[in-house]
Amino acid sequence: MENGNFPSTARKRVIMFLLGCLAVVVFATVVYRVEHPSIVQHEERREMPGGGMGNMDGMANISVMMKRLQDHPEDVDAMRSLGMAFMEMEAWDKAVSFWDMILNKTPDDVMALNQKGICLFEVKRFAEAADQFERMLAIEPANYHAHFNLGILYKHYLEQPDKAAGHFQTVIDAKPEDRELVESARRELGGK
């Protein structure tokens, strides 16, 4: 049955055109991800006493945490919350300052090392980011997130593919429950 305003052949052409556009978008997304891999962010969310930051709004939340840190300069939970808040705002350099505060107090804080590494990666300080993930591995040699992140950094940003291959292989051998991460490591290792 034909609608006089929009014949069925025209409808089919429009649908085919839209499906073609969708295919191009999906293809472009896959190509972009392959050409621009990113490190994996593994964060440990901790609930703050009194309901945490999730119950407050953006800047008000930061103001409360800053006041809390001013009143209690040793409050690692406040530092952690501020680091995460600034990362969510993509204020990478500001976030690094809070991860540094934690690392000055507890140099072996794996979460702070990870988050600082991610921030440094985001501001294209790749060698420094790799140092953070290497420090993580000195503390937790089997940390497969750190291995994967180092693989990405060494392969795509620091031009050390042999080092990268070892880290990707470690992720594959660890067989973590994160299947997507294992598959990403396999793809990266296969595309030396």
C-alpha positions in Angstrom: 0.0 0.0 0.0 1.5 3.3 -1.1 1.2 6.5 0.7 0.9 9.2 -1.9 3.2 11.6 0.0 6.0 9.1 0.5 6.3 6.1 -1.9 7.5 2.8 -0.6 10.7 2.9 -2.7 11.6 6.3 -1.2 10.9 4.9 2.3 13.3 2.0 1.6 16.0 4.3 0.3 15.7 6.5 3.4 15.9 3.4 5.7 18.9 2.1 3.8 20.6 5.5 4.0 20.0 5.6 7.8 21.3 2.1 8.3 24.3 3.0 6.2 24.9 6.1 8.4 24.6 4.0 11.5 27.2 1.5 10.2 29.6 4.3 9.4 29.3 5.7 12.9 29.9 2.3 14.5 32.9 1.7 12.2 34.3 5.1 13.0 34.0 4.5 16.7 35.8 1.2 16.5 38.6 2.7 14.4 39.0 5.6 16.8 39.2 3.2 19.8 41.8 1.1 18.1 43.9 4.1 17.1 43.4 5.9 20.5 43.4 3.3 23.2 43.0 4.5 26.8 44.1 3.2 30.1 41.6 1.5 32.4 40.4 3.3 35.5 40.0 1.1 38.5 38.8 3.0 41.4 37.7 2.0 44.8 34.7 4.1 45.8 34.5 4.6 49.5 31.4 5.9 51.2 32.1 9.0 53.3 30.8 9.1 56.9 27.5 11.0 57.1 26.3 10.0 53.7 29.3 10.9 51.6 29.7 13.2 48.7 27.0 11.6 46.7 24.3 13.5 48.7 25.8 16.9 48.0 26.0 18.9 44.8 29.3 19.7 42.9 30.9 22.8 44.3 29.0 22.7 47.6 30.5 19.2 48.1 34.0 20.4 47.3 33.6 23.3 49.7 32.4 21.0 52.5 35.3 18.6 51.9 37.9 21.5 51.7 36.6 22.8 55.0 36.7 19.3 56.5 40.3 19.0 55.3 41.2 22.4 56.6 39.8 21.4 60.0 41.4 18.0 59.9 44.6 18.1 57.8 45.2 14.4 58.3 41.8 13.3 56.9 42.8 10.9 54.1 39.1 10.3 53.3 38.6 14.0 52.6 41.7 14.0 50.4 40.4 11.0 48.6 37.0 12.5 48.1 38.5 15.7 46.7 40.8 13.8 44.4 37.8 11.9 43.0 35.7 15.1 42.7 38.3 16.9 40.7 38.8 13.9 38.5 35.1 13.8 37.8 35.4 17.5 36.8 38.5 16.6 34.7 40.6 19.1 36.7 43.5 16.6 36.5 46.2 18.8 37.9 44.1 19.8 40.9 43.2 16.1 41.5 47.0 15.2 41.4 47.6 17.5 44.3 45.2 15.5 46.5 46.6 12.2 45.4 50.1 13.6 46.3 48.9 14.6 49.7 47.8 11.0 50.3 51.0 9.6 48.9 53.0 11.8 51.2 51.3 10.3 54.1 51.0 6.7 52.8 53.4 6.1 49.9 52.1 2.6 49.3 48.4 3.6 48.8 47.6 1.7 45.7 44.4 3.5 44.9 46.2 6.9 45.1 49.0 5.7 42.9 46.4 4.4 40.3 44.4 7.6 40.4 47.5 9.8 40.1 48.7 7.7 37.2 45.3 8.2 35.4 45.5 12.0 36.0 49.1 12.1 34.6 48.0 10.1 31.6 45.2 12.6 31.0 47.6 15.5 30.9 49.9 13.6 28.6 52.7 13.1 31.2 53.1 9.5 30.1 56.5 8.6 31.6 55.3 9.9 35.0 52.1 8.0 34.7 54.1 4.8 33.9 56.1 5.5 37.1 52.9 5.5 39.2 51.8 2.2 37.7 55.3 0.7 38.2 55.1 1.7 41.8 51.7 0.0 42.1 53.3 -3.2 40.8 56.1 -3.0 43.3 53.4 -3.2 46.0 51.0 -5.5 44.2 52.9 -7.4 41.5 49.7 -9.2 40.3 47.6 -6.0 39.9 46.4 -6.6 36.3 44.9 -3.1 36.0 48.4 -1.7 36.5 49.8 -4.2 34.0 47.2 -3.3 31.4 47.7 0.4 31.9 51.5 0.0 31.5 51.0 -2.1 28.4 49.0 0.8 26.8 51.5 3.4 27.9 54.5 1.5 26.7 52.9 0.4 23.4 51.2 3.6 22.3 52.9 6.5 24.1 56.4 5.5 25.2 57.4 3.4 22.1 58.5 0.4 24.1 56.5 -2.5 22.5 58.5 -5.3 24.1 57.8 -4.0 27.6 54.1 -3.6 26.6 53.9 -7.2 25.4 55.0 -8.5 28.8 52.4 -6.5 30.6 49.6 -7.6 28.2 50.6 -11.2 28.6 50.5 -10.9 32.4 46.9 -9.7 32.1 46.0 -12.6 29.9 47.7 -15.1 32.2 46.0 -13.7 35.3 42.6 -14.6 33.8 40.7 -11.9 35.7 36.9 -12.0 35.7 37.0 -8.8 33.6 36.6 -10.5 30.2 36.6 -7.2 28.3 40.0 -6.3 29.8 41.4 -9.7 28.8 40.1 -9.4 25.3 41.6 -5.9 25.1 44.9 -7.2 26.2 44.8 -10.0 23.6 44.0 -7.5 20.8 46.8 -5.2 22.0 49.2 -8.1 22.1 48.1 -9.4 18.7 48.6 -6.0 17.1 52.2 -5.6 18.2 
